[in-house]
Amino acid sequence: MNHPEHKVAYLWAQSTEAARTGIERGFLTQAELFGPVAQAAHCSRDTLPLLDAHAIALDAVRHELAALRARAGGEHE
């Protein structure tokens, strides 16, 4: 992707927040989270191509799920 950094950062922040909200509401798998996060990215993408927006959304979902797993792993120690 070769897009303005502020647009990518904004979309990453929006997607990450949508993923966190989904996790808080009990959606705990990539399959459950990706649809709503991709929809949020679609609506917030401005001039970014749709495929790039969805790639950012998928990365945000994976990032938040990894953070959730890390927190859960730390709770058991």
All heavy atoms as a GROMACS GRO file, in nm:
protein
  589
    1MET      N    1   0.084  -0.118   0.000
    1MET     CA    2   0.000   0.000   0.000
    1MET      C    3   0.088   0.124   0.000
    1MET      O    4   0.184   0.131   0.075
    1MET     CB    5  -0.089   0.004   0.124
    1MET     CG    6  -0.201  -0.096   0.123
    1MET     SD    7  -0.308  -0.081   0.267
    1MET     CE    8  -0.204  -0.147   0.394
    2ASN      N    9   0.053   0.218  -0.079
    2ASN     CA   10   0.125   0.344  -0.084
    2ASN      C   11   0.022   0.456  -0.076
    2ASN      O   12  -0.014   0.516  -0.176
    2ASN     CB   13   0.208   0.352  -0.212
    2ASN     CG   14   0.300   0.471  -0.211
    2ASN    OD1   15   0.325   0.529  -0.106
    2ASN    ND2   16   0.350   0.508  -0.327
    3HIS      N   17  -0.026   0.481   0.045
    3HIS     CA   18  -0.130   0.580   0.068
    3HIS      C   19  -0.083   0.680   0.172
    3HIS      O   20   0.010   0.652   0.248
    3HIS     CB   21  -0.258   0.512   0.116
    3HIS     CG   22  -0.306   0.404   0.024
    3HIS    ND1   23  -0.348   0.427  -0.104
    3HIS    CD2   24  -0.314   0.270   0.042
    3HIS    CE1   25  -0.382   0.314  -0.161
    3HIS    NE2   26  -0.362   0.217  -0.074
    4PRO      N   27  -0.149   0.795   0.178
    4PRO     CA   28  -0.112   0.892   0.281
    4PRO      C   29  -0.117   0.829   0.421
    4PRO      O   30  -0.214   0.761   0.457
    4PRO     CB   31  -0.217   1.002   0.267
    4PRO     CG   32  -0.265   0.991   0.125
    4PRO     CD   33  -0.257   0.844   0.093
    5GLU      N   34  -0.011   0.850   0.495
    5GLU     CA   35   0.004   0.786   0.626
    5GLU      C   36  -0.111   0.819   0.721
    5GLU      O   37  -0.158   0.733   0.796
    5GLU     CB   38   0.137   0.829   0.687
    5GLU     CG   39   0.174   0.752   0.811
    5GLU     CD   40   0.313   0.787   0.858
    5GLU    OE1   41   0.404   0.804   0.776
    5GLU    OE2   42   0.329   0.798   0.981
    6HIS      N   43  -0.159   0.943   0.718
    6HIS     CA   44  -0.266   0.981   0.809
    6HIS      C   45  -0.396   0.907   0.779
    6HIS      O   46  -0.472   0.875   0.870
    6HIS     CB   47  -0.288   1.133   0.810
    6HIS     CG   48  -0.345   1.186   0.683
    6HIS    ND1   49  -0.268   1.210   0.570
    6HIS    CD2   50  -0.472   1.222   0.650
    6HIS    CE1   51  -0.345   1.257   0.475
    6HIS    NE2   52  -0.469   1.266   0.520
    7LYS      N   53  -0.421   0.875   0.653
    7LYS     CA   54  -0.544   0.802   0.619
    7LYS      C   55  -0.535   0.657   0.666
    7LYS      O   56  -0.631   0.601   0.717
    7LYS     CB   57  -0.569   0.807   0.469
    7LYS     CG   58  -0.613   0.943   0.421
    7LYS     CD   59  -0.647   0.944   0.276
    7LYS     CE   60  -0.691   1.082   0.233
    7LYS     NZ   61  -0.736   1.086   0.096
    8VAL      N   62  -0.417   0.598   0.650
    8VAL     CA   63  -0.397   0.460   0.696
    8VAL      C   64  -0.405   0.455   0.848
    8VAL      O   65  -0.471   0.367   0.905
    8VAL     CB   66  -0.263   0.404   0.644
    8VAL    CG1   67  -0.233   0.268   0.706
    8VAL    CG2   68  -0.264   0.395   0.492
    9ALA      N   69  -0.342   0.551   0.916
    9ALA     CA   70  -0.345   0.555   1.063
    9ALA      C   71  -0.488   0.573   1.114
    9ALA      O   72  -0.528   0.509   1.212
    9ALA     CB   73  -0.255   0.666   1.114
   10TYR      N   74  -0.564   0.660   1.049
   10TYR     CA   75  -0.702   0.682   1.090
   10TYR      C   76  -0.784   0.554   1.074
   10TYR      O   77  -0.858   0.514   1.165
   10TYR     CB   78  -0.765   0.795   1.007
   10TYR     CG   79  -0.912   0.812   1.032
   10TYR    CD1   80  -0.957   0.878   1.146
   10TYR    CD2   81  -1.007   0.762   0.943
   10TYR    CE1   82  -1.092   0.894   1.172
   10TYR    CE2   83  -1.143   0.777   0.968
   10TYR     CZ   84  -1.184   0.843   1.082
   10TYR     OH   85  -1.318   0.856   1.106
   11LEU      N   86  -0.768   0.488   0.961
   11LEU     CA   87  -0.845   0.366   0.937
   11LEU      C   88  -0.801   0.255   1.032
   11LEU      O   89  -0.884   0.178   1.081
   11LEU     CB   90  -0.830   0.321   0.791
   11LEU     CG   91  -0.926   0.211   0.748
   11LEU    CD1   92  -1.072   0.252   0.772
   11LEU    CD2   93  -0.906   0.178   0.602
   12TRP      N   94  -0.671   0.246   1.060
   12TRP     CA   95  -0.622   0.148   1.157
   12TRP      C   96  -0.686   0.173   1.294
   12TRP      O   97  -0.733   0.081   1.360
   12TRP     CB   98  -0.469   0.154   1.166
   12TRP     CG   99  -0.415   0.078   1.283
   12TRP    CD1  100  -0.377   0.130   1.403
   12TRP    CD2  101  -0.396  -0.062   1.294
   12TRP    NE1  102  -0.335   0.030   1.487
   12TRP    CE2  103  -0.345  -0.089   1.423
   12TRP    CE3  104  -0.417  -0.169   1.206
   12TRP    CZ2  105  -0.316  -0.218   1.466
   12TRP    CZ3  106  -0.387  -0.296   1.250
   12TRP    CH2  107  -0.337  -0.320   1.378
   13ALA      N  108  -0.690   0.298   1.338
   13ALA     CA  109  -0.749   0.333   1.467
   13ALA      C  110  -0.898   0.298   1.470
   13ALA      O  111  -0.947   0.242   1.569
   13ALA     CB  112  -0.728   0.481   1.498
   14GLN      N  113  -0.969   0.330   1.364
   14GLN     CA  114  -1.112   0.297   1.357
   14GLN      C  115  -1.134   0.146   1.361
   14GLN      O  116  -1.223   0.097   1.430
   14GLN     CB  117  -1.173   0.356   1.228
   14GLN     CG  118  -1.177   0.506   1.225
   14GLN     CD  119  -1.274   0.562   1.327
   14GLN    OE1  120  -1.383   0.511   1.347
   14GLN    NE2  121  -1.233   0.668   1.393
   15SER      N  122  -1.054   0.072   1.287
   15SER     CA  123  -1.067  -0.073   1.280
   15SER      C  124  -1.031  -0.138   1.413
   15SER      O  125  -1.098  -0.231   1.458
   15SER     CB  126  -0.980  -0.130   1.168
   15SER     OG  127  -1.023  -0.082   1.043
   16THR      N  128  -0.926  -0.088   1.476
   16THR     CA  129  -0.885  -0.142   1.606
   16THR      C  130  -0.994  -0.118   1.709
   16THR      O  131  -1.027  -0.208   1.788
   16THR     CB  132  -0.753  -0.078   1.650
   16THR    OG1  133  -0.653  -0.108   1.551
   16THR    CG2  134  -0.706  -0.131   1.783
   17GLU      N  135  -1.051   0.000   1.710
   17GLU     CA  136  -1.159   0.031   1.804
   17GLU      C  137  -1.281  -0.057   1.779
   17GLU      O  138  -1.345  -0.106   1.872
   17GLU     CB  139  -1.196   0.178   1.798
   17GLU     CG  140  -1.297   0.220   1.901
   17GLU     CD  141  -1.251   0.196   2.045
   17GLU    OE1  142  -1.131   0.208   2.073
   17GLU    OE2  143  -1.337   0.164   2.129
   18ALA      N  144  -1.315  -0.078   1.653
   18ALA     CA  145  -1.428  -0.166   1.620
   18ALA      C  146  -1.400  -0.309   1.666
   18ALA      O  147  -1.489  -0.378   1.718
   18ALA     CB  148  -1.454  -0.163   1.470
   19ALA      N  149  -1.276  -0.355   1.650
   19ALA     CA  150  -1.240  -0.490   1.694
   19ALA      C  151  -1.249  -0.501   1.846
   19ALA      O  152  -1.303  -0.598   1.900
   19ALA     CB  153  -1.100  -0.528   1.646
   20ARG      N  154  -1.199  -0.400   1.916
   20ARG     CA  155  -1.207  -0.401   2.063
   20ARG      C  156  -1.352  -0.403   2.111
   20ARG      O  157  -1.388  -0.475   2.204
   20ARG     CB  158  -1.138  -0.278   2.121
   20ARG     CG  159  -0.989  -0.287   2.120
   20ARG     CD  160  -0.927  -0.166   2.189
   20ARG     NE  161  -0.786  -0.164   2.159
   20ARG     CZ  162  -0.717  -0.055   2.131
   20ARG    NH1  163  -0.776   0.062   2.130
   20ARG    NH2  164  -0.588  -0.062   2.105
   21THR      N  165  -1.434  -0.324   2.047
   21THR     CA  166  -1.576  -0.321   2.082
   21THR      C  167  -1.640  -0.457   2.060
   21THR      O  168  -1.716  -0.505   2.144
   21THR     CB  169  -1.649  -0.212   2.001
   21THR    OG1  170  -1.591  -0.085   2.032
   21THR    CG2  171  -1.797  -0.209   2.033
   22GLY      N  172  -1.608  -0.520   1.947
   22GLY     CA  173  -1.661  -0.653   1.920
   22GLY      C  174  -1.617  -0.755   2.024
   22GLY      O  175  -1.697  -0.838   2.069
   23ILE      N  176  -1.491  -0.748   2.064
   23ILE     CA  177  -1.440  -0.840   2.166
   23ILE      C  178  -1.512  -0.816   2.298
   23ILE      O  179  -1.552  -0.911   2.365
   23ILE     CB  180  -1.288  -0.825   2.180
   23ILE    CG1  181  -1.218  -0.883   2.056
   23ILE    CG2  182  -1.237  -0.892   2.307
   23ILE    CD1  183  -1.071  -0.851   2.045
   24GLU      N  184  -1.532  -0.691   2.335
   24GLU     CA  185  -1.604  -0.658   2.458
   24GLU      C  186  -1.747  -0.710   2.455
   24GLU      O  187  -1.804  -0.742   2.559
   24GLU     CB  188  -1.604  -0.508   2.481
   24GLU     CG  189  -1.468  -0.453   2.519
   24GLU     CD  190  -1.464  -0.301   2.520
   24GLU    OE1  191  -1.568  -0.235   2.493
   24GLU    OE2  192  -1.355  -0.246   2.546
   25ARG      N  193  -1.803  -0.720   2.336
   25ARG     CA  194  -1.941  -0.769   2.322
   25ARG      C  195  -1.948  -0.921   2.307
   25ARG      O  196  -2.055  -0.976   2.289
   25ARG     CB  197  -2.008  -0.702   2.203
   25ARG     CG  198  -2.031  -0.555   2.228
   25ARG     CD  199  -2.101  -0.488   2.115
   25ARG     NE  200  -2.121  -0.347   2.148
   25ARG     CZ  201  -2.165  -0.258   2.063
   25ARG    NH1  202  -2.197  -0.294   1.940
   25ARG    NH2  203  -2.179  -0.133   2.099
   26GLY      N  204  -1.832  -0.987   2.311
   26GLY     CA  205  -1.831  -1.132   2.313
   26GLY      C  206  -1.797  -1.200   2.182
   26GLY      O  207  -1.805  -1.322   2.171
   27PHE      N  208  -1.762  -1.124   2.080
   27PHE     CA  209  -1.721  -1.184   1.953
   27PHE      C  210  -1.572  -1.216   1.963
   27PHE      O  211  -1.489  -1.124   1.965
   27PHE     CB  212  -1.749  -1.090   1.837
   27PHE     CG  213  -1.895  -1.056   1.823
   27PHE    CD1  214  -1.944  -0.935   1.868
   27PHE    CD2  215  -1.983  -1.147   1.766
   27PHE    CE1  216  -2.078  -0.903   1.856
   27PHE    CE2  217  -2.118  -1.116   1.754
   27PHE     CZ  218  -2.165  -0.995   1.800
   28LEU      N  219  -1.538  -1.343   1.972
   28LEU     CA  220  -1.402  -1.380   2.006
   28LEU      C  221  -1.327  -1.457   1.899
   28LEU      O  222  -1.217  -1.507   1.924
   28LEU     CB  223  -1.402  -1.461   2.136
   28LEU     CG  224  -1.463  -1.388   2.256
   28LEU    CD1  225  -1.467  -1.479   2.378
   28LEU    CD2  226  -1.388  -1.260   2.288
   29THR      N  227  -1.382  -1.465   1.779
   29THR     CA  228  -1.310  -1.532   1.670
   29THR      C  229  -1.294  -1.435   1.554
   29THR      O  230  -1.370  -1.340   1.539
   29THR     CB  231  -1.382  -1.658   1.620
   29THR    OG1  232  -1.504  -1.618   1.555
   29THR    CG2  233  -1.412  -1.756   1.733
   30GLN      N  234  -1.195  -1.465   1.472
   30GLN     CA  235  -1.171  -1.381   1.354
   30GLN      C  236  -1.293  -1.380   1.264
   30GLN      O  237  -1.331  -1.276   1.211
   30GLN     CB  238  -1.049  -1.433   1.279
   30GLN     CG  239  -1.009  -1.348   1.161
   30GLN     CD  240  -0.876  -1.391   1.103
   30GLN    OE1  241  -0.779  -1.406   1.175
   30GLN    NE2  242  -0.874  -1.413   0.973
   31ALA      N  243  -1.359  -1.494   1.251
   31ALA     CA  244  -1.477  -1.503   1.165
   31ALA      C  245  -1.591  -1.414   1.215
   31ALA      O  246  -1.660  -1.350   1.137
   31ALA     CB  247  -1.524  -1.648   1.155
   32GLU      N  248  -1.608  -1.408   1.347
   32GLU     CA  249  -1.715  -1.325   1.405
   32GLU      C  250  -1.682  -1.176   1.396
   32GLU      O  251  -1.771  -1.094   1.377
   32GLU     CB  252  -1.736  -1.361   1.552
   32GLU     CG  253  -1.791  -1.498   1.575
   32GLU     CD  254  -1.793  -1.535   1.722
   32GLU    OE1  255  -1.704  -1.494   1.799
   32GLU    OE2  256  -1.887  -1.607   1.761
   33LEU      N  257  -1.556  -1.143   1.411
   33LEU     CA  258  -1.516  -1.002   1.417
   33LEU      C  259  -1.496  -0.937   1.281
   33LEU      O  260  -1.523  -0.819   1.264
   33LEU     CB  261  -1.385  -0.988   1.495
   33LEU     CG  262  -1.394  -0.996   1.645
   33LEU    CD1  263  -1.254  -1.004   1.705
   33LEU    CD2  264  -1.467  -0.875   1.699
   34PHE      N  265  -1.446  -1.013   1.183
   34PHE     CA  266  -1.404  -0.950   1.060
   34PHE      C  267  -1.517  -0.879   0.985
   34PHE      O  268  -1.498  -0.768   0.936
   34PHE     CB  269  -1.334  -1.049   0.966
   34PHE     CG  270  -1.287  -0.982   0.839
   34PHE    CD1  271  -1.187  -0.888   0.843
   34PHE    CD2  272  -1.347  -1.010   0.717
   34PHE    CE1  273  -1.145  -0.822   0.728
   34PHE    CE2  274  -1.305  -0.945   0.602
   34PHE     CZ  275  -1.204  -0.852   0.608
   35GLY      N  276  -1.634  -0.938   0.978
   35GLY     CA  277  -1.745  -0.876   0.904
   35GLY      C  278  -1.778  -0.736   0.953
   35GLY      O  279  -1.776  -0.639   0.875
   36PRO      N  280  -1.806  -0.720   1.083
   36PRO     CA  281  -1.838  -0.586   1.132
   36PRO      C  282  -1.720  -0.488   1.122
   36PRO      O  283  -1.740  -0.370   1.092
   36PRO     CB  284  -1.875  -0.609   1.279
   36PRO     CG  285  -1.915  -0.752   1.286
   36PRO     CD  286  -1.834  -0.823   1.182
   37VAL      N  287  -1.598  -0.536   1.145
   37VAL     CA  288  -1.482  -0.448   1.137
   37VAL      C  289  -1.459  -0.407   0.992
   37VAL      O  290  -1.429  -0.290   0.962
   37VAL     CB  291  -1.357  -0.513   1.200
   37VAL    CG1  292  -1.234  -0.426   1.180
   37VAL    CG2  293  -1.380  -0.539   1.349
   38ALA      N  294  -1.474  -0.500   0.899
   38ALA     CA  295  -1.458  -0.468   0.757
   38ALA      C  296  -1.565  -0.368   0.712
   38ALA      O  297  -1.537  -0.277   0.634
   38ALA     CB  298  -1.465  -0.595   0.673
   39GLN      N  299  -1.686  -0.383   0.764
   39GLN     CA  300  -1.792  -0.287   0.732
   39GLN      C  301  -1.758  -0.148   0.783
   39GLN      O  302  -1.776  -0.049   0.712
   39GLN     CB  303  -1.926  -0.333   0.792
   39GLN     CG  304  -2.042  -0.242   0.758
   39GLN     CD  305  -2.075  -0.239   0.610
   39GLN    OE1  306  -2.061  -0.339   0.542
   39GLN    NE2  307  -2.116  -0.125   0.562
   40ALA      N  308  -1.705  -0.140   0.905
   40ALA     CA  309  -1.663  -0.011   0.959
   40ALA      C  310  -1.550   0.048   0.874
   40ALA      O  311  -1.550   0.169   0.846
   40ALA     CB  312  -1.618  -0.026   1.105
   41ALA      N  313  -1.456  -0.035   0.834
   41ALA     CA  314  -1.346   0.013   0.750
   41ALA      C  315  -1.398   0.060   0.614
   41ALA      O  316  -1.354   0.162   0.561
   41ALA     CB  317  -1.242  -0.098   0.731
   42HIS      N  318  -1.493  -0.014   0.561
   42HIS     CA  319  -1.554   0.023   0.432
   42HIS      C  320  -1.615   0.163   0.440
   42HIS      O  321  -1.596   0.246   0.352
   42HIS     CB  322  -1.660  -0.080   0.394
   42HIS     CG  323  -1.732  -0.047   0.268
   42HIS    ND1  324  -1.685  -0.083   0.144
   42HIS    CD2  325  -1.849   0.019   0.247
   42HIS    CE1  326  -1.770  -0.040   0.052
   42HIS    NE2  327  -1.870   0.020   0.112
   43CYS      N  328  -1.683   0.190   0.550
   43CYS     CA  329  -1.750   0.319   0.566
   43CYS      C  330  -1.652   0.432   0.599
   43CYS      O  331  -1.683   0.549   0.574
   43CYS     CB  332  -1.855   0.309   0.675
   43CYS     SG  333  -1.992   0.200   0.632
   44SER      N  334  -1.537   0.399   0.654
   44SER     CA  335  -1.441   0.501   0.698
   44SER      C  336  -1.323   0.518   0.604
   44SER      O  337  -1.235   0.598   0.630
   44SER     CB  338  -1.385   0.464   0.836
   44SER     OG  339  -1.487   0.455   0.930
   45ARG      N  340  -1.322   0.448   0.493
   45ARG     CA  341  -1.200   0.439   0.412
   45ARG      C  342  -1.168   0.562   0.331
   45ARG      O  343  -1.057   0.576   0.281
   45ARG     CB  344  -1.208   0.318   0.319
   45ARG     CG  345  -1.310   0.329   0.210
   45ARG     CD  346  -1.322   0.197   0.136
   45ARG     NE  347  -1.428   0.200   0.041
   45ARG     CZ  348  -1.413   0.221  -0.088
   45ARG    NH1  349  -1.292   0.238  -0.138
   45ARG    NH2  350  -1.517   0.224  -0.168
   46ASP      N  351  -1.260   0.655   0.317
   46ASP     CA  352  -1.236   0.777   0.241
   46ASP      C  353  -1.194   0.740   0.099
   46ASP      O  354  -1.272   0.677   0.028
   46ASP     CB  355  -1.133   0.865   0.312
   46ASP     CG  356  -1.126   1.006   0.256
   46ASP    OD1  357  -1.226   1.054   0.200
   46ASP    OD2  358  -1.019   1.068   0.268
   47THR      N  359  -1.074   0.772   0.058
   47THR     CA  360  -1.030   0.744  -0.079
   47THR      C  361  -0.943   0.620  -0.090
   47THR      O  362  -0.894   0.588  -0.199
   47THR     CB  363  -0.952   0.863  -0.138
   47THR    OG1  364  -0.838   0.888  -0.055
   47THR    CG2  365  -1.040   0.988  -0.146
   48LEU      N  366  -0.923   0.549   0.020
   48LEU     CA  367  -0.844   0.426   0.013
   48LEU      C  368  -0.920   0.320  -0.063
   48LEU      O  369  -1.042   0.307  -0.048
   48LEU     CB  370  -0.811   0.374   0.153
   48LEU     CG  371  -0.721   0.461   0.240
   48LEU    CD1  372  -0.708   0.401   0.378
   48LEU    CD2  373  -0.584   0.476   0.177
   49PRO      N  374  -0.852   0.240  -0.143
   49PRO     CA  375  -0.920   0.131  -0.214
   49PRO      C  376  -0.982   0.031  -0.115
   49PRO      O  377  -0.929   0.008  -0.006
   49PRO     CB  378  -0.807   0.065  -0.294
   49PRO     CG  379  -0.703   0.171  -0.309
   49PRO     CD  380  -0.711   0.252  -0.183
   50LEU      N  381  -1.091  -0.027  -0.155
   50LEU     CA  382  -1.165  -0.119  -0.068
   50LEU      C  383  -1.078  -0.236  -0.023
   50LEU      O  384  -1.080  -0.273   0.096
   50LEU     CB  385  -1.290  -0.170  -0.140
   50LEU     CG  386  -1.382  -0.260  -0.060
   50LEU    CD1  387  -1.432  -0.188   0.065
   50LEU    CD2  388  -1.499  -0.304  -0.145
   51LEU      N  389  -1.003  -0.295  -0.111
   51LEU     CA  390  -0.918  -0.409  -0.074
   51LEU      C  391  -0.816  -0.370   0.033
   51LEU      O  392  -0.792  -0.444   0.128
   51LEU     CB  393  -0.849  -0.466  -0.197
   51LEU     CG  394  -0.767  -0.593  -0.175
   51LEU    CD1  395  -0.854  -0.705  -0.118
   51LEU    CD2  396  -0.703  -0.638  -0.305
   52ASP      N  397  -0.758  -0.253   0.019
   52ASP     CA  398  -0.662  -0.206   0.119
   52ASP      C  399  -0.731  -0.180   0.253
   52ASP      O  400  -0.676  -0.212   0.359
   52ASP     CB  401  -0.591  -0.080   0.071
   52ASP     CG  402  -0.497  -0.107  -0.045
   52ASP    OD1  403  -0.462  -0.225  -0.068
   52ASP    OD2  404  -0.459  -0.010  -0.113
   53ALA      N  405  -0.849  -0.125   0.249
   53ALA     CA  406  -0.925  -0.100   0.372
   53ALA      C  407  -0.956  -0.232   0.442
   53ALA      O  408  -0.943  -0.243   0.564
   53ALA     CB  409  -1.054  -0.025   0.342
   54HIS      N  410  -0.994  -0.332   0.366
   54HIS     CA  411  -1.022  -0.462   0.426
   54HIS      C  412  -0.896  -0.528   0.479
   54HIS      O  413  -0.900  -0.597   0.582
   54HIS     CB  414  -1.093  -0.553   0.326
   54HIS     CG  415  -1.237  -0.516   0.308
   54HIS    ND1  416  -1.325  -0.592   0.235
   54HIS    CD2  417  -1.310  -0.411   0.354
   54HIS    CE1  418  -1.444  -0.536   0.237
   54HIS    NE2  419  -1.438  -0.426   0.309
   55ALA      N  420  -0.783  -0.507   0.414
   55ALA     CA  421  -0.656  -0.561   0.463
   55ALA      C  422  -0.620  -0.497   0.597
   55ALA      O  423  -0.574  -0.565   0.690
   55ALA     CB  424  -0.545  -0.540   0.361
   56ILE      N  425  -0.641  -0.367   0.607
   56ILE     CA  426  -0.616  -0.297   0.734
   56ILE      C  427  -0.710  -0.350   0.841
   56ILE      O  428  -0.668  -0.374   0.955
   56ILE     CB  429  -0.631  -0.144   0.715
   56ILE    CG1  430  -0.517  -0.092   0.626
   56ILE    CG2  431  -0.634  -0.072   0.849
   56ILE    CD1  432  -0.537   0.050   0.577
   57ALA      N  433  -0.836  -0.370   0.807
   57ALA     CA  434  -0.933  -0.423   0.903
   57ALA      C  435  -0.893  -0.562   0.951
   57ALA      O  436  -0.898  -0.592   1.070
   57ALA     CB  437  -1.072  -0.426   0.840
   58LEU      N  438  -0.852  -0.648   0.859
   58LEU     CA  439  -0.812  -0.783   0.896
   58LEU      C  440  -0.690  -0.779   0.987
   58LEU      O  441  -0.682  -0.852   1.087
   58LEU     CB  442  -0.783  -0.866   0.771
   58LEU     CG  443  -0.743  -1.012   0.795
   58LEU    CD1  444  -0.850  -1.086   0.874
   58LEU    CD2  445  -0.717  -1.080   0.662
   59ASP      N  446  -0.595  -0.693   0.957
   59ASP     CA  447  -0.476  -0.680   1.041
   59ASP      C  448  -0.514  -0.632   1.181
   59ASP      O  449  -0.460  -0.680   1.280
   59ASP     CB  450  -0.376  -0.586   0.974
   59ASP     CG  451  -0.241  -0.590   1.040
   59ASP    OD1  452  -0.192  -0.701   1.072
   59ASP    OD2  453  -0.182  -0.482   1.060
   60ALA      N  454  -0.606  -0.538   1.190
   60ALA     CA  455  -0.650  -0.487   1.320
   60ALA      C  456  -0.719  -0.598   1.400
   60ALA      O  457  -0.696  -0.611   1.520
   60ALA     CB  458  -0.744  -0.368   1.302
   61VAL      N  459  -0.802  -0.677   1.335
   61VAL     CA  460  -0.870  -0.789   1.403
   61VAL      C  461  -0.765  -0.887   1.455
   61VAL      O  462  -0.770  -0.929   1.572
   61VAL     CB  463  -0.970  -0.859   1.308
   61VAL    CG1  464  -1.014  -0.993   1.364
   61VAL    CG2  465  -1.090  -0.769   1.284
   62ARG      N  466  -0.671  -0.925   1.372
   62ARG     CA  467  -0.567  -1.019   1.415
   62ARG      C  468  -0.487  -0.962   1.531
   62ARG      O  469  -0.454  -1.033   1.627
   62ARG     CB  470  -0.475  -1.051   1.298
   62ARG     CG  471  -0.541  -1.138   1.195
   62ARG     CD  472  -0.449  -1.163   1.078
   62ARG     NE  473  -0.508  -1.256   0.983
   62ARG     CZ  474  -0.466  -1.270   0.859
   62ARG    NH1  475  -0.364  -1.198   0.814
   62ARG    NH2  476  -0.524  -1.356   0.779
   63HIS      N  477  -0.454  -0.834   1.525
   63HIS     CA  478  -0.378  -0.768   1.631
   63HIS      C  479  -0.454  -0.772   1.763
   63HIS      O  480  -0.399  -0.806   1.868
   63HIS     CB  481  -0.348  -0.624   1.590
   63HIS     CG  482  -0.270  -0.548   1.691
   63HIS    ND1  483  -0.330  -0.471   1.786
   63HIS    CD2  484  -0.137  -0.538   1.712
   63HIS    CE1  485  -0.238  -0.418   1.864
   63HIS    NE2  486  -0.120  -0.455   1.819
   64GLU      N  487  -0.580  -0.737   1.761
   64GLU     CA  488  -0.660  -0.734   1.883
   64GLU      C  489  -0.684  -0.874   1.939
   64GLU      O  490  -0.684  -0.892   2.061
   64GLU     CB  491  -0.792  -0.661   1.860
   64GLU     CG  492  -0.774  -0.512   1.844
   64GLU     CD  493  -0.703  -0.449   1.963
   64GLU    OE1  494  -0.745  -0.469   2.079
   64GLU    OE2  495  -0.602  -0.379   1.940
   65LEU      N  496  -0.703  -0.973   1.853
   65LEU     CA  497  -0.718  -1.110   1.902
   65LEU      C  498  -0.588  -1.161   1.964
   65LEU      O  499  -0.590  -1.231   2.066
   65LEU     CB  500  -0.765  -1.203   1.790
   65LEU     CG  501  -0.911  -1.185   1.750
   65LEU    CD1  502  -0.942  -1.270   1.626
   65LEU    CD2  503  -1.005  -1.222   1.864
   66ALA      N  504  -0.475  -1.125   1.906
   66ALA     CA  505  -0.345  -1.164   1.964
   66ALA      C  506  -0.327  -1.097   2.100
   66ALA      O  507  -0.278  -1.161   2.195
   66ALA     CB  508  -0.232  -1.126   1.869
   67ALA      N  509  -0.366  -0.972   2.112
   67ALA     CA  510  -0.357  -0.902   2.240
   67ALA      C  511  -0.448  -0.968   2.344
   67ALA      O  512  -0.409  -0.984   2.460
   67ALA     CB  513  -0.393  -0.755   2.224
   68LEU      N  514  -0.565  -1.010   2.302
   68LEU     CA  515  -0.658  -1.079   2.392
   68LEU      C  516  -0.597  -1.212   2.440
   68LEU      O  517  -0.601  -1.243   2.558
   68LEU     CB  518  -0.791  -1.105   2.320
   68LEU     CG  519  -0.895  -1.184   2.399
   68LEU    CD1  520  -0.942  -1.105   2.521
   68LEU    CD2  521  -1.012  -1.220   2.310
   69ARG      N  522  -0.538  -1.287   2.347
   69ARG     CA  523  -0.475  -1.414   2.384
   69ARG      C  524  -0.358  -1.390   2.480
   69ARG      O  525  -0.338  -1.465   2.575
   69ARG     CB  526  -0.428  -1.490   2.261
   69ARG     CG  527  -0.541  -1.555   2.184
   69ARG     CD  528  -0.490  -1.651   2.078
   69ARG     NE  529  -0.410  -1.585   1.975
   69ARG     CZ  530  -0.460  -1.524   1.867
   69ARG    NH1  531  -0.591  -1.522   1.848
   69ARG    NH2  532  -0.382  -1.468   1.779
   70ALA      N  533  -0.282  -1.284   2.456
   70ALA     CA  534  -0.168  -1.252   2.543
   70ALA      C  535  -0.216  -1.217   2.684
   70ALA      O  536  -0.157  -1.261   2.783
   70ALA     CB  537  -0.087  -1.138   2.483
   71ARG      N  538  -0.323  -1.139   2.692
   71ARG     CA  539  -0.378  -1.104   2.824
   71ARG      C  540  -0.432  -1.228   2.893
   71ARG      O  541  -0.412  -1.247   3.013
   71ARG     CB  542  -0.488  -1.000   2.810
   71ARG     CG  543  -0.437  -0.861   2.778
   71ARG     CD  544  -0.547  -0.756   2.791
   71ARG     NE  545  -0.662  -0.778   2.706
   71ARG     CZ  546  -0.676  -0.737   2.582
   71ARG    NH1  547  -0.578  -0.670   2.523
   71ARG    NH2  548  -0.786  -0.760   2.514
   72ALA      N  549  -0.500  -1.314   2.819
   72ALA     CA  550  -0.556  -1.436   2.878
   72ALA      C  551  -0.445  -1.529   2.925
   72ALA      O  552  -0.457  -1.592   3.029
   72ALA     CB  553  -0.646  -1.507   2.777
   73GLY      N  554  -0.337  -1.536   2.850
   73GLY     CA  555  -0.224  -1.620   2.889
   73GLY      C  556  -0.157  -1.568   3.013
   73GLY      O  557  -0.112  -1.645   3.099
   74GLY      N  558  -0.150  -1.437   3.029
   74GLY     CA  559  -0.090  -1.377   3.146
   74GLY      C  560  -0.173  -1.396   3.272
   74GLY      O  561  -0.121  -1.399   3.383
   75GLU      N  562  -0.302  -1.412   3.256
   75GLU     CA  563  -0.391  -1.431   3.370
   75GLU      C  564  -0.371  -1.568   3.434
   75GLU      O  565  -0.400  -1.587   3.551
   75GLU     CB  566  -0.537  -1.414   3.328
   75GLU     CG  567  -0.572  -1.273   3.288
   75GLU     CD  568  -0.712  -1.261   3.233
   75GLU    OE1  569  -0.787  -1.360   3.235
   75GLU    OE2  570  -0.747  -1.152   3.185
   76HIS      N  571  -0.322  -1.664   3.357
   76HIS     CA  572  -0.308  -1.800   3.406
   76HIS      C  573  -0.172  -1.823   3.471
   76HIS      O  574  -0.147  -1.928   3.525
   76HIS     CB  575  -0.328  -1.901   3.293
   76HIS     CG  576  -0.465  -1.894   3.235
   76HIS    ND1  577  -0.576  -1.935   3.303
   76HIS    CD2  578  -0.509  -1.846   3.115
   76HIS    CE1  579  -0.684  -1.914   3.228
   76HIS    NE2  580  -0.646  -1.860   3.115
   77GLU      N  581  -0.083  -1.725   3.464
   77GLU     CA  582   0.051  -1.742   3.522
   77GLU      C  583   0.052  -1.711   3.669
   77GLU      O  584  -0.024  -1.644   3.725
   77GLU     CB  585   0.151  -1.653   3.448
   77GLU     CG  586   0.166  -1.695   3.304
   77GLU     CD  587   0.261  -1.601   3.228
   77GLU    OE1  588   0.318  -1.508   3.290
   77GLU    OE2  589   0.278  -1.622   3.108
   0.00000   0.00000   0.00000
